[in-house]
Amino acid sequence: MMFNIHMQNAKNIIQMLGGPTKVAQLLGLEKPGAVQRVSNWARRGRIPAQVILDHPRVFARTRARVSAESGVKEVDHVDYA
């Protein structure tokens, strides 16, 4: 199931997936600077749309319902591995 990832905080999503190093691994980003690239997404609060489209299973692994006032309220984990 896909969801609107841009309505969520990129930093929270990256942390839910295991942090920048784990996300870089899940996305197959092995080049030098891959972890920094993911860290930059968290800092900017936005994961590029093309990355989400290219890796829907990675981002479907964690779904969060977000409240405008308090951030992540509930997290559902779905393991597709």
mmCIF file of the N, C-alpha and C atoms, coordinates in Angstrom:
data_MODEL
# 
_entry.id   MODEL 
# 
loop_
_atom_site.group_PDB 
_atom_site.id 
_atom_site.type_symbol 
_atom_site.label_atom_id 
_atom_site.label_alt_id 
_atom_site.label_comp_id 
_atom_site.label_asym_id 
_atom_site.label_entity_id 
_atom_site.label_seq_id 
_atom_site.pdbx_PDB_ins_code 
_atom_site.Cartn_x 
_atom_site.Cartn_y 
_atom_site.Cartn_z 
_atom_site.occupancy 
_atom_site.B_iso_or_equiv 
_atom_site.pdbx_formal_charge 
_atom_site.auth_seq_id 
_atom_site.auth_comp_id 
_atom_site.auth_asym_id 
_atom_site.auth_atom_id 
_atom_site.pdbx_PDB_model_num 
ATOM 1   N N  . MET A 1 1  ? 0.842  -1.177  0.000  1.00 0.00 ? 1  MET A N  1 
ATOM 2   C CA . MET A 1 1  ? 0.000  0.000   0.000  1.00 0.00 ? 1  MET A CA 1 
ATOM 3   C C  . MET A 1 1  ? 0.889  1.242   0.000  1.00 0.00 ? 1  MET A C  1 
ATOM 4   N N  . MET A 1 2  ? 0.638  2.155   -0.917 1.00 0.00 ? 2  MET A N  1 
ATOM 5   C CA . MET A 1 2  ? 1.406  3.394   -0.970 1.00 0.00 ? 2  MET A CA 1 
ATOM 6   C C  . MET A 1 2  ? 0.693  4.449   -0.129 1.00 0.00 ? 2  MET A C  1 
ATOM 7   N N  . PHE A 1 3  ? 1.421  5.421   0.300  1.00 0.00 ? 3  PHE A N  1 
ATOM 8   C CA . PHE A 1 3  ? 0.862  6.487   1.106  1.00 0.00 ? 3  PHE A CA 1 
ATOM 9   C C  . PHE A 1 3  ? 1.596  7.763   0.764  1.00 0.00 ? 3  PHE A C  1 
ATOM 10  N N  . ASN A 1 4  ? 1.049  8.887   1.145  1.00 0.00 ? 4  ASN A N  1 
ATOM 11  C CA . ASN A 1 4  ? 1.648  10.172  0.826  1.00 0.00 ? 4  ASN A CA 1 
ATOM 12  C C  . ASN A 1 4  ? 2.791  10.447  1.785  1.00 0.00 ? 4  ASN A C  1 
ATOM 13  N N  . ILE A 1 5  ? 3.992  10.101  1.346  1.00 0.00 ? 5  ILE A N  1 
ATOM 14  C CA . ILE A 1 5  ? 5.177  10.216  2.193  1.00 0.00 ? 5  ILE A CA 1 
ATOM 15  C C  . ILE A 1 5  ? 5.543  11.672  2.475  1.00 0.00 ? 5  ILE A C  1 
ATOM 16  N N  . HIS A 1 6  ? 5.158  12.588  1.598  1.00 0.00 ? 6  HIS A N  1 
ATOM 17  C CA . HIS A 1 6  ? 5.516  13.988  1.802  1.00 0.00 ? 6  HIS A CA 1 
ATOM 18  C C  . HIS A 1 6  ? 4.679  14.648  2.889  1.00 0.00 ? 6  HIS A C  1 
ATOM 19  N N  . MET A 1 7  ? 3.618  13.984  3.328  1.00 0.00 ? 7  MET A N  1 
ATOM 20  C CA . MET A 1 7  ? 2.843  14.516  4.439  1.00 0.00 ? 7  MET A CA 1 
ATOM 21  C C  . MET A 1 7  ? 3.485  14.113  5.762  1.00 0.00 ? 7  MET A C  1 
ATOM 22  N N  . GLN A 1 8  ? 4.493  13.303  5.709  1.00 0.00 ? 8  GLN A N  1 
ATOM 23  C CA . GLN A 1 8  ? 5.189  12.862  6.910  1.00 0.00 ? 8  GLN A CA 1 
ATOM 24  C C  . GLN A 1 8  ? 6.541  13.551  6.973  1.00 0.00 ? 8  GLN A C  1 
ATOM 25  N N  . ASN A 1 9  ? 7.125  13.541  8.111  1.00 0.00 ? 9  ASN A N  1 
ATOM 26  C CA . ASN A 1 9  ? 8.432  14.132  8.298  1.00 0.00 ? 9  ASN A CA 1 
ATOM 27  C C  . ASN A 1 9  ? 9.498  13.153  7.814  1.00 0.00 ? 9  ASN A C  1 
ATOM 28  N N  . ALA A 1 10 ? 10.297 13.561  6.853  1.00 0.00 ? 10 ALA A N  1 
ATOM 29  C CA . ALA A 1 10 ? 11.328 12.683  6.285  1.00 0.00 ? 10 ALA A CA 1 
ATOM 30  C C  . ALA A 1 10 ? 12.278 12.163  7.358  1.00 0.00 ? 10 ALA A C  1 
ATOM 31  N N  . LYS A 1 11 ? 12.602 12.991  8.319  1.00 0.00 ? 11 LYS A N  1 
ATOM 32  C CA . LYS A 1 11 ? 13.500 12.562  9.390  1.00 0.00 ? 11 LYS A CA 1 
ATOM 33  C C  . LYS A 1 11 ? 12.901 11.386  10.164 1.00 0.00 ? 11 LYS A C  1 
ATOM 34  N N  . ASN A 1 12 ? 11.606 11.470  10.478 1.00 0.00 ? 12 ASN A N  1 
ATOM 35  C CA . ASN A 1 12 ? 10.939 10.378  11.198 1.00 0.00 ? 12 ASN A CA 1 
ATOM 36  C C  . ASN A 1 12 ? 10.914 9.108   10.358 1.00 0.00 ? 12 ASN A C  1 
ATOM 37  N N  . ILE A 1 13 ? 10.632 9.241   9.084  1.00 0.00 ? 13 ILE A N  1 
ATOM 38  C CA . ILE A 1 13 ? 10.584 8.080   8.195  1.00 0.00 ? 13 ILE A CA 1 
ATOM 39  C C  . ILE A 1 13 ? 11.940 7.398   8.138  1.00 0.00 ? 13 ILE A C  1 
ATOM 40  N N  . ILE A 1 14 ? 12.990 8.180   7.973  1.00 0.00 ? 14 ILE A N  1 
ATOM 41  C CA . ILE A 1 14 ? 14.346 7.630   7.903  1.00 0.00 ? 14 ILE A CA 1 
ATOM 42  C C  . ILE A 1 14 ? 14.702 6.935   9.208  1.00 0.00 ? 14 ILE A C  1 
ATOM 43  N N  . GLN A 1 15 ? 14.329 7.526   10.327 1.00 0.00 ? 15 GLN A N  1 
ATOM 44  C CA . GLN A 1 15 ? 14.602 6.892   11.620 1.00 0.00 ? 15 GLN A CA 1 
ATOM 45  C C  . GLN A 1 15 ? 13.806 5.601   11.784 1.00 0.00 ? 15 GLN A C  1 
ATOM 46  N N  . MET A 1 16 ? 12.547 5.602   11.352 1.00 0.00 ? 16 MET A N  1 
ATOM 47  C CA . MET A 1 16 ? 11.722 4.394   11.449 1.00 0.00 ? 16 MET A CA 1 
ATOM 48  C C  . MET A 1 16 ? 12.275 3.246   10.610 1.00 0.00 ? 16 MET A C  1 
ATOM 49  N N  . LEU A 1 17 ? 12.935 3.596   9.527  1.00 0.00 ? 17 LEU A N  1 
ATOM 50  C CA . LEU A 1 17 ? 13.524 2.580   8.648  1.00 0.00 ? 17 LEU A CA 1 
ATOM 51  C C  . LEU A 1 17 ? 14.904 2.122   9.130  1.00 0.00 ? 17 LEU A C  1 
ATOM 52  N N  . GLY A 1 18 ? 15.425 2.742   10.189 1.00 0.00 ? 18 GLY A N  1 
ATOM 53  C CA . GLY A 1 18 ? 16.693 2.292   10.750 1.00 0.00 ? 18 GLY A CA 1 
ATOM 54  C C  . GLY A 1 18 ? 17.822 3.296   10.680 1.00 0.00 ? 18 GLY A C  1 
ATOM 55  N N  . GLY A 1 19 ? 17.542 4.510   10.246 1.00 0.00 ? 19 GLY A N  1 
ATOM 56  C CA . GLY A 1 19 ? 18.567 5.546   10.186 1.00 0.00 ? 19 GLY A CA 1 
ATOM 57  C C  . GLY A 1 19 ? 19.165 5.677   8.796  1.00 0.00 ? 19 GLY A C  1 
ATOM 58  N N  . PRO A 1 20 ? 19.977 6.719   8.585  1.00 0.00 ? 20 PRO A N  1 
ATOM 59  C CA . PRO A 1 20 ? 20.542 6.999   7.268  1.00 0.00 ? 20 PRO A CA 1 
ATOM 60  C C  . PRO A 1 20 ? 21.378 5.862   6.680  1.00 0.00 ? 20 PRO A C  1 
ATOM 61  N N  . THR A 1 21 ? 22.176 5.190   7.492  1.00 0.00 ? 21 THR A N  1 
ATOM 62  C CA . THR A 1 21 ? 23.012 4.101   6.981  1.00 0.00 ? 21 THR A CA 1 
ATOM 63  C C  . THR A 1 21 ? 22.142 2.958   6.469  1.00 0.00 ? 21 THR A C  1 
ATOM 64  N N  . LYS A 1 22 ? 21.143 2.571   7.251  1.00 0.00 ? 22 LYS A N  1 
ATOM 65  C CA . LYS A 1 22 ? 20.247 1.482   6.861  1.00 0.00 ? 22 LYS A CA 1 
ATOM 66  C C  . LYS A 1 22 ? 19.436 1.848   5.622  1.00 0.00 ? 22 LYS A C  1 
ATOM 67  N N  . VAL A 1 23 ? 18.938 3.073   5.563  1.00 0.00 ? 23 VAL A N  1 
ATOM 68  C CA . VAL A 1 23 ? 18.159 3.509   4.400  1.00 0.00 ? 23 VAL A CA 1 
ATOM 69  C C  . VAL A 1 23 ? 19.032 3.498   3.148  1.00 0.00 ? 23 VAL A C  1 
ATOM 70  N N  . ALA A 1 24 ? 20.260 3.975   3.261  1.00 0.00 ? 24 ALA A N  1 
ATOM 71  C CA . ALA A 1 24 ? 21.172 3.944   2.108  1.00 0.00 ? 24 ALA A CA 1 
ATOM 72  C C  . ALA A 1 24 ? 21.370 2.512   1.631  1.00 0.00 ? 24 ALA A C  1 
ATOM 73  N N  . GLN A 1 25 ? 21.509 1.572   2.563  1.00 0.00 ? 25 GLN A N  1 
ATOM 74  C CA . GLN A 1 25 ? 21.652 0.156   2.201  1.00 0.00 ? 25 GLN A CA 1 
ATOM 75  C C  . GLN A 1 25 ? 20.391 -0.380  1.545  1.00 0.00 ? 25 GLN A C  1 
ATOM 76  N N  . LEU A 1 26 ? 19.234 -0.080  2.128  1.00 0.00 ? 26 LEU A N  1 
ATOM 77  C CA . LEU A 1 26 ? 17.962 -0.554  1.580  1.00 0.00 ? 26 LEU A CA 1 
ATOM 78  C C  . LEU A 1 26 ? 17.729 -0.051  0.158  1.00 0.00 ? 26 LEU A C  1 
ATOM 79  N N  . LEU A 1 27 ? 18.226 1.157   -0.124 1.00 0.00 ? 27 LEU A N  1 
ATOM 80  C CA . LEU A 1 27 ? 18.055 1.753   -1.449 1.00 0.00 ? 27 LEU A CA 1 
ATOM 81  C C  . LEU A 1 27 ? 19.148 1.340   -2.423 1.00 0.00 ? 27 LEU A C  1 
ATOM 82  N N  . GLY A 1 28 ? 20.148 0.618   -1.916 1.00 0.00 ? 28 GLY A N  1 
ATOM 83  C CA . GLY A 1 28 ? 21.250 0.201   -2.777 1.00 0.00 ? 28 GLY A CA 1 
ATOM 84  C C  . GLY A 1 28 ? 22.217 1.323   -3.112 1.00 0.00 ? 28 GLY A C  1 
ATOM 85  N N  . LEU A 1 29 ? 22.273 2.335   -2.260 1.00 0.00 ? 29 LEU A N  1 
ATOM 86  C CA . LEU A 1 29 ? 23.182 3.462   -2.472 1.00 0.00 ? 29 LEU A CA 1 
ATOM 87  C C  . LEU A 1 29 ? 24.526 3.132   -1.842 1.00 0.00 ? 29 LEU A C  1 
ATOM 88  N N  . GLU A 1 30 ? 25.445 2.618   -2.634 1.00 0.00 ? 30 GLU A N  1 
ATOM 89  C CA . GLU A 1 30 ? 26.727 2.175   -2.089 1.00 0.00 ? 30 GLU A CA 1 
ATOM 90  C C  . GLU A 1 30 ? 27.882 3.095   -2.433 1.00 0.00 ? 30 GLU A C  1 
ATOM 91  N N  . LYS A 1 31 ? 27.622 4.109   -3.199 1.00 0.00 ? 31 LYS A N  1 
ATOM 92  C CA . LYS A 1 31 ? 28.681 5.036   -3.592 1.00 0.00 ? 31 LYS A CA 1 
ATOM 93  C C  . LYS A 1 31 ? 29.131 5.862   -2.395 1.00 0.00 ? 31 LYS A C  1 
ATOM 94  N N  . PRO A 1 32 ? 30.348 6.382   -2.440 1.00 0.00 ? 32 PRO A N  1 
ATOM 95  C CA . PRO A 1 32 ? 30.769 7.285   -1.363 1.00 0.00 ? 32 PRO A CA 1 
ATOM 96  C C  . PRO A 1 32 ? 29.776 8.446   -1.257 1.00 0.00 ? 32 PRO A C  1 
ATOM 97  N N  . GLY A 1 33 ? 29.410 8.772   -0.057 1.00 0.00 ? 33 GLY A N  1 
ATOM 98  C CA . GLY A 1 33 ? 28.485 9.867   0.177  1.00 0.00 ? 33 GLY A CA 1 
ATOM 99  C C  . GLY A 1 33 ? 27.031 9.452   0.274  1.00 0.00 ? 33 GLY A C  1 
ATOM 100 N N  . ALA A 1 34 ? 26.743 8.154   0.191  1.00 0.00 ? 34 ALA A N  1 
ATOM 101 C CA . ALA A 1 34 ? 25.357 7.680   0.216  1.00 0.00 ? 34 ALA A CA 1 
ATOM 102 C C  . ALA A 1 34 ? 24.679 8.005   1.542  1.00 0.00 ? 34 ALA A C  1 
ATOM 103 N N  . VAL A 1 35 ? 25.362 7.783   2.650  1.00 0.00 ? 35 VAL A N  1 
ATOM 104 C CA . VAL A 1 35 ? 24.777 8.046   3.967  1.00 0.00 ? 35 VAL A CA 1 
ATOM 105 C C  . VAL A 1 35 ? 24.546 9.545   4.132  1.00 0.00 ? 35 VAL A C  1 
ATOM 106 N N  . GLN A 1 36 ? 25.488 10.350  3.661  1.00 0.00 ? 36 GLN A N  1 
ATOM 107 C CA . GLN A 1 36 ? 25.329 11.809  3.732  1.00 0.00 ? 36 GLN A CA 1 
ATOM 108 C C  . GLN A 1 36 ? 24.136 12.260  2.902  1.00 0.00 ? 36 GLN A C  1 
ATOM 109 N N  . ARG A 1 37 ? 23.939 11.632  1.761  1.00 0.00 ? 37 ARG A N  1 
ATOM 110 C CA . ARG A 1 37 ? 22.801 11.949  0.889  1.00 0.00 ? 37 ARG A CA 1 
ATOM 111 C C  . ARG A 1 37 ? 21.477 11.728  1.638  1.00 0.00 ? 37 ARG A C  1 
ATOM 112 N N  . VAL A 1 38 ? 21.344 10.580  2.297  1.00 0.00 ? 38 VAL A N  1 
ATOM 113 C CA . VAL A 1 38 ? 20.127 10.279  3.054  1.00 0.00 ? 38 VAL A CA 1 
ATOM 114 C C  . VAL A 1 38 ? 19.996 11.234  4.240  1.00 0.00 ? 38 VAL A C  1 
ATOM 115 N N  . SER A 1 39 ? 21.104 11.528  4.899  1.00 0.00 ? 39 SER A N  1 
ATOM 116 C CA . SER A 1 39 ? 21.084 12.486  6.016  1.00 0.00 ? 39 SER A CA 1 
ATOM 117 C C  . SER A 1 39 ? 20.598 13.853  5.559  1.00 0.00 ? 39 SER A C  1 
ATOM 118 N N  . ASN A 1 40 ? 20.987 14.249  4.358  1.00 0.00 ? 40 ASN A N  1 
ATOM 119 C CA . ASN A 1 40 ? 20.539 15.535  3.810  1.00 0.00 ? 40 ASN A CA 1 
ATOM 120 C C  . ASN A 1 40 ? 19.020 15.547  3.600  1.00 0.00 ? 40 ASN A C  1 
ATOM 121 N N  . TRP A 1 41 ? 18.456 14.415  3.171  1.00 0.00 ? 41 TRP A N  1 
ATOM 122 C CA . TRP A 1 41 ? 16.999 14.332  3.011  1.00 0.00 ? 41 TRP A CA 1 
ATOM 123 C C  . TRP A 1 41 ? 16.327 14.573  4.355  1.00 0.00 ? 41 TRP A C  1 
ATOM 124 N N  . ALA A 1 42 ? 16.860 13.951  5.396  1.00 0.00 ? 42 ALA A N  1 
ATOM 125 C CA . ALA A 1 42 ? 16.287 14.111  6.741  1.00 0.00 ? 42 ALA A CA 1 
ATOM 126 C C  . ALA A 1 42 ? 16.388 15.568  7.186  1.00 0.00 ? 42 ALA A C  1 
ATOM 127 N N  . ARG A 1 43 ? 17.533 16.168  6.945  1.00 0.00 ? 43 ARG A N  1 
ATOM 128 C CA . ARG A 1 43 ? 17.748 17.559  7.347  1.00 0.00 ? 43 ARG A CA 1 
ATOM 129 C C  . ARG A 1 43 ? 16.805 18.499  6.600  1.00 0.00 ? 43 ARG A C  1 
ATOM 130 N N  . ARG A 1 44 ? 16.604 18.242  5.317  1.00 0.00 ? 44 ARG A N  1 
ATOM 131 C CA . ARG A 1 44 ? 15.729 19.085  4.502  1.00 0.00 ? 44 ARG A CA 1 
ATOM 132 C C  . ARG A 1 44 ? 14.245 18.785  4.720  1.00 0.00 ? 44 ARG A C  1 
ATOM 133 N N  . GLY A 1 45 ? 13.964 17.616  5.302  1.00 0.00 ? 45 GLY A N  1 
ATOM 134 C CA . GLY A 1 45 ? 12.575 17.241  5.545  1.00 0.00 ? 45 GLY A CA 1 
ATOM 135 C C  . GLY A 1 45 ? 11.852 16.740  4.315  1.00 0.00 ? 45 GLY A C  1 
ATOM 136 N N  . ARG A 1 46 ? 12.610 16.259  3.325  1.00 0.00 ? 46 ARG A N  1 
ATOM 137 C CA . ARG A 1 46 ? 11.995 15.813  2.075  1.00 0.00 ? 46 ARG A CA 1 
ATOM 138 C C  . ARG A 1 46 ? 12.818 14.701  1.442  1.00 0.00 ? 46 ARG A C  1 
ATOM 139 N N  . ILE A 1 47 ? 12.162 13.603  1.128  1.00 0.00 ? 47 ILE A N  1 
ATOM 140 C CA . ILE A 1 47 ? 12.773 12.520  0.374  1.00 0.00 ? 47 ILE A CA 1 
ATOM 141 C C  . ILE A 1 47 ? 12.353 12.722  -1.075 1.00 0.00 ? 47 ILE A C  1 
ATOM 142 N N  . PRO A 1 48 ? 13.300 12.759  -2.011 1.00 0.00 ? 48 PRO A N  1 
ATOM 143 C CA . PRO A 1 48 ? 12.934 13.013  -3.409 1.00 0.00 ? 48 PRO A CA 1 
ATOM 144 C C  . PRO A 1 48 ? 11.868 12.029  -3.917 1.00 0.00 ? 48 PRO A C  1 
ATOM 145 N N  . ALA A 1 49 ? 10.893 12.578  -4.635 1.00 0.00 ? 49 ALA A N  1 
ATOM 146 C CA . ALA A 1 49 ? 9.784  11.774  -5.153 1.00 0.00 ? 49 ALA A CA 1 
ATOM 147 C C  . ALA A 1 49 ? 10.279 10.615  -6.017 1.00 0.00 ? 49 ALA A C  1 
ATOM 148 N N  . GLN A 1 50 ? 11.309 10.851  -6.822 1.00 0.00 ? 50 GLN A N  1 
ATOM 149 C CA . GLN A 1 50 ? 11.797 9.779   -7.702 1.00 0.00 ? 50 GLN A CA 1 
ATOM 150 C C  . GLN A 1 50 ? 12.363 8.612   -6.903 1.00 0.00 ? 50 GLN A C  1 
ATOM 151 N N  . VAL A 1 51 ? 12.974 8.902   -5.772 1.00 0.00 ? 51 VAL A N  1 
ATOM 152 C CA . VAL A 1 51 ? 13.495 7.840   -4.901 1.00 0.00 ? 51 VAL A CA 1 
ATOM 153 C C  . VAL A 1 51 ? 12.340 6.996   -4.370 1.00 0.00 ? 51 VAL A C  1 
ATOM 154 N N  . ILE A 1 52 ? 11.272 7.655   -3.954 1.00 0.00 ? 52 ILE A N  1 
ATOM 155 C CA . ILE A 1 52 ? 10.098 6.950   -3.438 1.00 0.00 ? 52 ILE A CA 1 
ATOM 156 C C  . ILE A 1 52 ? 9.470  6.094   -4.537 1.00 0.00 ? 52 ILE A C  1 
ATOM 157 N N  . LEU A 1 53 ? 9.363  6.650   -5.734 1.00 0.00 ? 53 LEU A N  1 
ATOM 158 C CA . LEU A 1 53 ? 8.779  5.916   -6.857 1.00 0.00 ? 53 LEU A CA 1 
ATOM 159 C C  . LEU A 1 53 ? 9.641  4.731   -7.276 1.00 0.00 ? 53 LEU A C  1 
ATOM 160 N N  . ASP A 1 54 ? 10.950 4.897   -7.192 1.00 0.00 ? 54 ASP A N  1 
ATOM 161 C CA . ASP A 1 54 ? 11.870 3.829   -7.589 1.00 0.00 ? 54 ASP A CA 1 
ATOM 162 C C  . ASP A 1 54 ? 11.947 2.696   -6.566 1.00 0.00 ? 54 ASP A C  1 
ATOM 163 N N  . HIS A 1 55 ? 11.576 2.970   -5.309 1.00 0.00 ? 55 HIS A N  1 
ATOM 164 C CA . HIS A 1 55 ? 11.716 1.992   -4.222 1.00 0.00 ? 55 HIS A CA 1 
ATOM 165 C C  . HIS A 1 55 ? 10.449 1.912   -3.373 1.00 0.00 ? 55 HIS A C  1 
ATOM 166 N N  . PRO A 1 56 ? 9.299  1.598   -3.967 1.00 0.00 ? 56 PRO A N  1 
ATOM 167 C CA . PRO A 1 56 ? 8.053  1.609   -3.190 1.00 0.00 ? 56 PRO A CA 1 
ATOM 168 C C  . PRO A 1 56 ? 8.019  0.596   -2.055 1.00 0.00 ? 56 PRO A C  1 
ATOM 169 N N  . ARG A 1 57 ? 8.671  -0.534  -2.214 1.00 0.00 ? 57 ARG A N  1 
ATOM 170 C CA . ARG A 1 57 ? 8.647  -1.546  -1.149 1.00 0.00 ? 57 ARG A CA 1 
ATOM 171 C C  . ARG A 1 57 ? 9.413  -1.091  0.085  1.00 0.00 ? 57 ARG A C  1 
ATOM 172 N N  . VAL A 1 58 ? 10.482 -0.338  -0.119 1.00 0.00 ? 58 VAL A N  1 
ATOM 173 C CA . VAL A 1 58 ? 11.250 0.168   1.025  1.00 0.00 ? 58 VAL A CA 1 
ATOM 174 C C  . VAL A 1 58 ? 10.379 1.106   1.854  1.00 0.00 ? 58 VAL A C  1 
ATOM 175 N N  . PHE A 1 59 ? 9.699  2.024   1.187  1.00 0.00 ? 59 PHE A N  1 
ATOM 176 C CA . PHE A 1 59 ? 8.922  3.025   1.908  1.00 0.00 ? 59 PHE A CA 1 
ATOM 177 C C  . PHE A 1 59 ? 7.580  2.499   2.387  1.00 0.00 ? 59 PHE A C  1 
ATOM 178 N N  . ALA A 1 60 ? 7.097  1.414   1.804  1.00 0.00 ? 60 ALA A N  1 
ATOM 179 C CA . ALA A 1 60 ? 5.859  0.797   2.282  1.00 0.00 ? 60 ALA A CA 1 
ATOM 180 C C  . ALA A 1 60 ? 6.099  -0.013  3.555  1.00 0.00 ? 60 ALA A C  1 
ATOM 181 N N  . ARG A 1 61 ? 7.365  -0.294  3.865  1.00 0.00 ? 61 ARG A N  1 
ATOM 182 C CA . ARG A 1 61 ? 7.693  -1.076  5.065  1.00 0.00 ? 61 ARG A CA 1 
ATOM 183 C C  . ARG A 1 61 ? 7.261  -0.375  6.335  1.00 0.00 ? 61 ARG A C  1 
ATOM 184 N N  . THR A 1 62 ? 7.268  0.933   6.298  1.00 0.00 ? 62 THR A N  1 
ATOM 185 C CA . THR A 1 62 ? 6.879  1.696   7.490  1.00 0.00 ? 62 THR A CA 1 
ATOM 186 C C  . THR A 1 62 ? 5.830  2.708   7.083  1.00 0.00 ? 62 THR A C  1 
ATOM 187 N N  . ARG A 1 63 ? 4.716  2.686   7.762  1.00 0.00 ? 63 ARG A N  1 
ATOM 188 C CA . ARG A 1 63 ? 3.655  3.648   7.498  1.00 0.00 ? 63 ARG A CA 1 
ATOM 189 C C  . ARG A 1 63 ? 3.352  4.357   8.808  1.00 0.00 ? 63 ARG A C  1 
ATOM 190 N N  . ALA A 1 64 ? 3.340  5.648   8.759  1.00 0.00 ? 64 ALA A N  1 
ATOM 191 C CA . ALA A 1 64 ? 3.068  6.414   9.980  1.00 0.00 ? 64 ALA A CA 1 
ATOM 192 C C  . ALA A 1 64 ? 1.888  7.350   9.761  1.00 0.00 ? 64 ALA A C  1 
ATOM 193 N N  . ARG A 1 65 ? 1.056  7.424   10.755 1.00 0.00 ? 65 ARG A N  1 
ATOM 194 C CA . ARG A 1 65 ? -0.024 8.413   10.733 1.00 0.00 ? 65 ARG A CA 1 
ATOM 195 C C  . ARG A 1 65 ? 0.481  9.623   11.495 1.00 0.00 ? 65 ARG A C  1 
ATOM 196 N N  . VAL A 1 66 ? 0.398  10.742  10.860 1.00 0.00 ? 66 VAL A N  1 
ATOM 197 C CA . VAL A 1 66 ? 0.992  11.950  11.423 1.00 0.00 ? 66 VAL A CA 1 
ATOM 198 C C  . VAL A 1 66 ? -0.088 12.945  11.821 1.00 0.00 ? 66 VAL A C  1 
ATOM 199 N N  . SER A 1 67 ? 0.112  13.521  12.976 1.00 0.00 ? 67 SER A N  1 
ATOM 200 C CA . SER A 1 67 ? -0.764 14.579  13.456 1.00 0.00 ? 67 SER A CA 1 
ATOM 201 C C  . SER A 1 67 ? -0.031 15.904  13.279 1.00 0.00 ? 67 SER A C  1 
ATOM 202 N N  . ALA A 1 68 ? -0.703 16.899  12.817 1.00 0.00 ? 68 ALA A N  1 
ATOM 203 C CA . ALA A 1 68 ? -0.074 18.203  12.601 1.00 0.00 ? 68 ALA A CA 1 
ATOM 204 C C  . ALA A 1 68 ? 0.502  18.775  13.889 1.00 0.00 ? 68 ALA A C  1 
ATOM 205 N N  . GLU A 1 69 ? -0.127 18.483  15.025 1.00 0.00 ? 69 GLU A N  1 
ATOM 206 C CA . GLU A 1 69 ? 0.339  19.047  16.291 1.00 0.00 ? 69 GLU A CA 1 
ATOM 207 C C  . GLU A 1 69 ? 1.462  18.254  16.944 1.00 0.00 ? 69 GLU A C  1 
ATOM 208 N N  . SER A 1 70 ? 1.395  16.942  16.890 1.00 0.00 ? 70 SER A N  1 
ATOM 209 C CA . SER A 1 70 ? 2.319  16.164  17.721 1.00 0.00 ? 70 SER A CA 1 
ATOM 210 C C  . SER A 1 70 ? 3.236  15.211  16.965 1.00 0.00 ? 70 SER A C  1 
ATOM 211 N N  . GLY A 1 71 ? 3.297  15.305  15.638 1.00 0.00 ? 71 GLY A N  1 
ATOM 212 C CA . GLY A 1 71 ? 4.194  14.418  14.898 1.00 0.00 ? 71 GLY A CA 1 
ATOM 213 C C  . GLY A 1 71 ? 3.624  13.027  14.769 1.00 0.00 ? 71 GLY A C  1 
ATOM 214 N N  . VAL A 1 72 ? 4.487  12.017  14.826 1.00 0.00 ? 72 VAL A N  1 
ATOM 215 C CA . VAL A 1 72 ? 4.056  10.636  14.622 1.00 0.00 ? 72 VAL A CA 1 
ATOM 216 C C  . VAL A 1 72 ? 3.234  10.165  15.803 1.00 0.00 ? 72 VAL A C  1 
ATOM 217 N N  . LYS A 1 73 ? 2.027  9.709   15.535 1.00 0.00 ? 73 LYS A N  1 
ATOM 218 C CA . LYS A 1 73 ? 1.146  9.218   16.592 1.00 0.00 ? 73 LYS A CA 1 
ATOM 219 C C  . LYS A 1 73 ? 1.106  7.698   16.624 1.00 0.00 ? 73 LYS A C  1 
ATOM 220 N N  . GLU A 1 74 ? 1.203  7.072   15.465 1.00 0.00 ? 74 GLU A N  1 
ATOM 221 C CA . GLU A 1 74 ? 1.098  5.620   15.404 1.00 0.00 ? 74 GLU A CA 1 
ATOM 222 C C  . GLU A 1 74 ? 1.971  5.126   14.259 1.00 0.00 ? 74 GLU A C  1 
ATOM 223 N N  . VAL A 1 75 ? 2.658  4.037   14.481 1.00 0.00 ? 75 VAL A N  1 
ATOM 224 C CA . VAL A 1 75 ? 3.532  3.473   13.467 1.00 0.00 ? 75 VAL A CA 1 
ATOM 225 C C  . VAL A 1 75 ? 3.144  2.026   13.235 1.00 0.00 ? 75 VAL A C  1 
ATOM 226 N N  . ASP A 1 76 ? 2.953  1.678   11.979 1.00 0.00 ? 76 ASP A N  1 
ATOM 227 C CA . ASP A 1 76 ? 2.670  0.305   11.604 1.00 0.00 ? 76 ASP A CA 1 
ATOM 228 C C  . ASP A 1 76 ? 3.870  -0.217  10.840 1.00 0.00 ? 76 ASP A C  1 
ATOM 229 N N  . HIS A 1 77 ? 4.368  -1.372  11.206 1.00 0.00 ? 77 HIS A N  1 
ATOM 230 C CA . HIS A 1 77 ? 5.499  -1.975  10.498 1.00 0.00 ? 77 HIS A CA 1 
ATOM 231 C C  . HIS A 1 77 ? 4.985  -3.130  9.659  1.00 0.00 ? 77 HIS A C  1 
ATOM 232 N N  . VAL A 1 78 ? 5.373  -3.128  8.401  1.00 0.00 ? 78 VAL A N  1 
ATOM 233 C CA . VAL A 1 78 ? 5.016  -4.215  7.505  1.00 0.00 ? 78 VAL A CA 1 
ATOM 234 C C  . VAL A 1 78 ? 6.312  -4.762  6.938  1.00 0.00 ? 78 VAL A C  1 
ATOM 235 N N  . ASP A 1 79 ? 6.602  -6.000  7.177  1.00 0.00 ? 79 ASP A N  1 
ATOM 236 C CA . ASP A 1 79 ? 7.852  -6.599  6.705  1.00 0.00 ? 79 ASP A CA 1 
ATOM 237 C C  . ASP A 1 79 ? 7.610  -7.347  5.404  1.00 0.00 ? 79 ASP A C  1 
ATOM 238 N N  . TYR A 1 80 ? 8.194  -6.839  4.322  1.00 0.00 ? 80 TYR A N  1 
ATOM 239 C CA . TYR A 1 80 ? 8.057  -7.463  3.009  1.00 0.00 ? 80 TYR A CA 1 
ATOM 240 C C  . TYR A 1 80 ? 9.264  -8.334  2.672  1.00 0.00 ? 80 TYR A C  1 
ATOM 241 N N  . ALA A 1 81 ? 10.195 -8.445  3.589  1.00 0.00 ? 81 ALA A N  1 
ATOM 242 C CA . ALA A 1 81 ? 11.418 -9.202  3.307  1.00 0.00 ? 81 ALA A CA 1 
ATOM 243 C C  . ALA A 1 81 ? 11.158 -10.689 3.202  1.00 0.00 ? 81 ALA A C  1 
# 
